[in-house]
Amino acid sequence: MLGLINRALENFVKERHGMATWRRVVARAGLGFDSFEPLLMYDAPLTDAVIAAICNELQRPRETVLEDVGTALVSHRSRHGLRRLLRFGGVSFVDFLHSLEELPDRARLALPDLSLPGLRLEDLGAGQFNLVARPPFAGAGFILMGLLRAMADDYGALVLLDMAVQTAEGEVISIHLLDEAHAEGRPFDLALGAA
Amino acid sequence: MDDGQGTAGGMRGRRVTLAAAALDRLMPMHLHLDAGGRIRGHGPTLGKIAAGAPLLGQDFFALFEVRRPAGVQAMADLAARQGARLHLALRLGADQAPGAEFRGLALGDAEAGLVINLSFGIGVVEAVGRHGLTDADFAATDLTVEMLYLVEAKRAVLGELQRLNHRLQGAKSEAEEQALTDTLTGLRNRRALDHGLGQAVAGPVPFAVMHLDLDRFKAVNDTLGHAAGDQVLRCVAQVLSAETRAGDLVARVGGDEFVILLPGLVDRAVLTAVAERIVAALSVPIPFEDHLCQIGVSVGLTVSTCYEAPDADRMLQDADTALYAAKRAGRGRVVIFSPDLAMG
């Protein structure tokens, strides 16, 4: 698995809790190196080890840590790249939700080695959606949920998100869109550097 | 378009009537020219690109230059190029930046005029930024936004790769800097010697320093080439490793210069015997392809017990002085340093 997710975890810890905390996580997880390279491959169990070490170090449950990681992925000021790539998905939050099904294909266009889990959106009507994802590691759905929360904010949409009961197909995030134009949202300019 | 006859070559057949607003949605960058070449309508995105300059009623050829194919300067030329790919650009006043460039496709007929659909082609990324275009400026079927997405994703990946390369480059030069091995011979290098000598000087164990310089090595390099020279150096390295103990430090410190640090060995007779075994072993010609390389070695050495307070640089200097004396006395000699050598 590419080091992107591991690096996201690393950045999250460094930015929120500082280098010293990250060094303790490294020691706790027994990494043997101090930083992940986003474009190199790592063994999948390493990700689990890092998550467990972070939760231990911060004394916080896995769900809330991962959800915060997802939110930080798109809302951190120094990293608008991913937010921009996601905003290409559509001009409204509903457009964006539908574009998530294309996300693995889009990601593969950019990085052939990046295999994102398949995502399926069920439109239940009346602003209710279910997003079904097969997580690459336990709890990955919470990263997605944090990311959705940040993107809703970005679009200025008011949503209720909840992790529903897991099905055989994967983790299910239930989305209730209360108001698509609740707030102004952040501007998105197609041209890079314009906004 | 709604009054078009659809009579262009090969275009006769079923006619489609469209409201101008529908055409705007289908082709937000189209131009509708009448038979005289006046602009009778245009898509909204094109209006945005013209940035307030009036398009309606203007002569198409006064506003646009058809760059390829050559010689398209009037409606008859354009009508003759129906279905062909056109390259065109907006003309602007002398004080303005060059106008946007487009690809175009013109179709229609002589009476109703022509519809030209335009796109940006490869310049799309720049054009979107320059004209402040949004998702809504492109038809829903247009892949421009996907292309912009890819350009940006590619830029992000490339940036990450460049950072990775940069870090790897840094790690590589750091590793090289910290390397202790001579890559050609596998012996220790100058850095390792300095380190080992520094420890020996500071430690309680007496030791000897042996400085060796190959004889006639330059001749091998000059006559048989560097491959032969490299082969000789590797053979010398094998001999030096074989004739010393596991705890000795054998380093290549220059082209054909070697230094051996021998901890716990200061007996002059034993040291001389070791050096002479090396001299003897290296007097045997070394084969290279069809040739025999005849080299030799001269040795100068010194021992730490000669000094009240041994100093690394001083001992290397003295071993070198002894080596020089050995060379001067005729090659293939072993000389132990003594203060009177330094005088002479």
Contacts between the chains, C-beta under 8 A, distances in Angstrom:
chain1	res1	chain2	res2	distance
A	37	B	164	5.7
A	37	B	167	7.5
A	38	B	160	5.5
A	38	B	164	7.7
A	39	B	157	7.6
A	39	B	160	5.6
A	39	B	161	6.2
A	39	B	164	5.6
A	40	B	164	7.5
A	81	B	152	7.6
A	81	B	156	4.9
A	84	B	152	6.3
A	85	B	149	6.5
A	85	B	152	6.3
A	85	B	153	5.8
A	85	B	156	7.2
A	88	B	145	6.1
A	88	B	146	7.7
A	88	B	148	6.9
A	88	B	149	4.0
A	88	B	152	7.5
A	90	B	135	7.9
A	91	B	134	7.9
A	91	B	135	4.9
A	91	B	136	7.1
A	106	B	149	6.9
A	106	B	153	7.6
A	109	B	150	6.1
A	109	B	153	7.1
A	110	B	150	6.8
A	110	B	153	3.5
A	110	B	154	6.4
A	110	B	156	7.5
A	110	B	157	5.7
A	111	B	153	7.8
A	111	B	157	5.7
A	189	B	132	7.5
A	189	B	134	7.7
A	190	B	128	5.1
A	190	B	129	7.9
A	190	B	133	6.2
A	190	B	134	6.0
A	190	B	135	6.8
A	190	B	145	6.8
A	190	B	148	5.5
A	191	B	125	7.5
A	191	B	128	4.9
A	191	B	129	3.1
A	191	B	130	7.9
A	191	B	132	7.5
A	191	B	133	7.8
A	191	B	148	7.8
A	192	B	129	7.4
A	192	B	152	5.8
A	192	B	155	7.5
A	193	B	129	7.3
A	194	B	129	5.9
A	194	B	132	7.2
